[in-house]
Amino acid sequence: MPSVVSRGRGRRTINEINMVPFIDVMLVLLIIFMVTAPLIAPSMIDLPSVGQAAKQPDQVLQIIIGKDETLQFRLKDKSSPVALKDVANTVLQAQAATPNTAVVISADKNVKYEAVVRVMDRLKRAGVSRVGLSVQLAS
């Protein structure tokens, strides 16, 4: 409700917001938060630990994605080109000989992440269990 001020002969309303109740409420909330903050127990986050794999893979198959998104299949220093539609069958055939085989995807840094995801998706849909990404640290 606006206040009314009388000046001489006419009455005029004051168009100002009274800030005192607002400041009082904010100070009360500040005090409540300051008192209750130490009483709240911090939550514990259970982060995964980094450790060694149970068993190192017998061999590593490497799929290399080039700058132009061409795929190379590498096994024991032998490299051959492979199409995206055939990558899952090629990996499954290579894994049939050695069951404990890991697949590592290496990509050029300029390749779109979408190309890497497409290869991973093909491998996962085919049932390849051990798929990893190769990471090189900058020196």
C-alpha positions in Angstrom: 0.0 0.0 0.0 1.6 3.3 -1.1 2.2 5.9 1.5 0.5 9.2 1.2 2.1 12.5 1.9 0.2 15.7 2.4 1.7 18.9 1.2 -0.4 21.9 1.6 -3.6 21.4 -0.2 -3.2 18.1 -2.2 -2.3 14.6 -1.3 0.3 12.7 -3.3 1.5 9.1 -3.2 5.1 8.2 -2.9 6.3 5.8 -5.5 9.2 4.2 -3.6 9.8 0.6 -2.5 10.5 0.2 1.2 13.7 -1.8 1.3 13.9 -2.3 5.1 11.7 -5.4 5.3 13.5 -6.9 2.3 16.9 -6.3 4.0 15.6 -7.8 7.3 14.5 -11.0 5.6 17.8 -11.3 3.8 19.8 -10.9 7.0 17.7 -13.5 8.8 18.2 -16.0 5.9 22.0 -15.3 5.9 22.1 -16.0 9.7 20.1 -19.2 9.2 22.5 -20.4 6.5 25.6 -19.5 8.4 24.3 -21.5 11.5 23.2 -24.5 9.6 26.1 -24.9 7.1 28.5 -26.4 9.6 25.9 -28.9 10.8 25.4 -30.4 7.3 27.6 -33.5 6.9 29.5 -33.4 3.6 28.6 -36.2 1.3 31.2 -38.8 0.4 31.8 -39.6 -3.3 32.9 -43.1 -4.1 35.4 -42.6 -6.9 36.7 -45.5 -8.9 40.3 -46.5 -8.4 42.8 -47.0 -11.1 44.5 -50.4 -11.0 46.0 -53.1 -13.1 43.8 -55.3 -15.3 43.2 -58.8 -14.0 45.1 -60.2 -16.9 47.1 -58.5 -19.7 45.8 -59.2 -23.2 47.6 -61.9 -25.2 47.6 -59.7 -28.2 46.4 -56.2 -29.2 44.4 -55.4 -32.3 44.7 -51.8 -33.4 42.3 -49.9 -35.5 43.8 -46.7 -36.8 41.5 -43.9 -38.1 43.4 -41.6 -40.4 42.9 -37.9 -41.1 40.5 -38.7 -44.0 38.6 -41.2 -41.8 40.0 -44.2 -43.5 40.5 -47.3 -41.4 43.6 -49.4 -41.0 43.6 -52.8 -39.2 46.9 -53.6 -37.5 47.9 -56.9 -36.0 51.5 -57.7 -35.0 53.1 -55.0 -37.2 50.9 -56.0 -40.2 48.6 -53.4 -41.4 45.8 -53.6 -43.9 43.0 -51.2 -44.9 39.4 -52.1 -43.9 36.0 -50.6 -44.5 33.7 -49.5 -41.7 31.1 -52.1 -42.5 33.7 -54.9 -42.4 35.6 -53.8 -39.3 33.5 -55.8 -36.8 33.9 -59.1 -38.9 37.6 -58.5 -39.2 38.1 -58.0 -35.5 35.9 -61.0 -34.6 37.9 -63.3 -37.0 41.2 -62.1 -35.4 39.8 -62.6 -31.9 38.6 -66.2 -32.8 42.2 -67.4 -32.9 43.1 -65.8 -29.6 40.3 -65.3 -27.1 42.0 -62.8 -24.8 42.5 -60.1 -27.3 42.0 -56.4 -26.7 41.0 -53.9 -29.4 42.6 -50.4 -29.3 41.3 -47.5 -31.5 43.8 -44.9 -32.4 42.7 -41.8 -34.2 44.4 -38.7 -35.6 43.7 -35.6 -33.5 42.0 -33.9 -36.4 39.4 -36.6 -36.8 35.9 -35.8 -35.7 34.9 -37.7 -32.6 31.8 -39.0 -34.5 34.1 -41.2 -36.6 35.6 -42.8 -33.5 32.1 -43.4 -32.0 30.9 -45.0 -35.2 33.8 -47.6 -35.0 33.2 -48.2 -31.3 29.5 -48.6 -32.0 30.1 -51.2 -34.7 32.4 -53.2 -32.4 30.1 -53.1 -29.5 27.1 -54.2 -31.5 29.1 -57.1 -32.9 29.9 -58.2 -29.3 33.5 -57.2 -29.0 34.1 -57.0 -25.3 37.5 -55.3 -24.8 37.6 -52.0 -26.7 39.8 -49.1 -25.6 41.1 -45.8 -26.9 44.7 -45.0 -27.5 45.9 -41.8 -25.8 49.2 -40.1 -26.4 50.3 -37.5 -24.0 51.8 -34.3 -25.3 55.4 -33.9 -24.5 
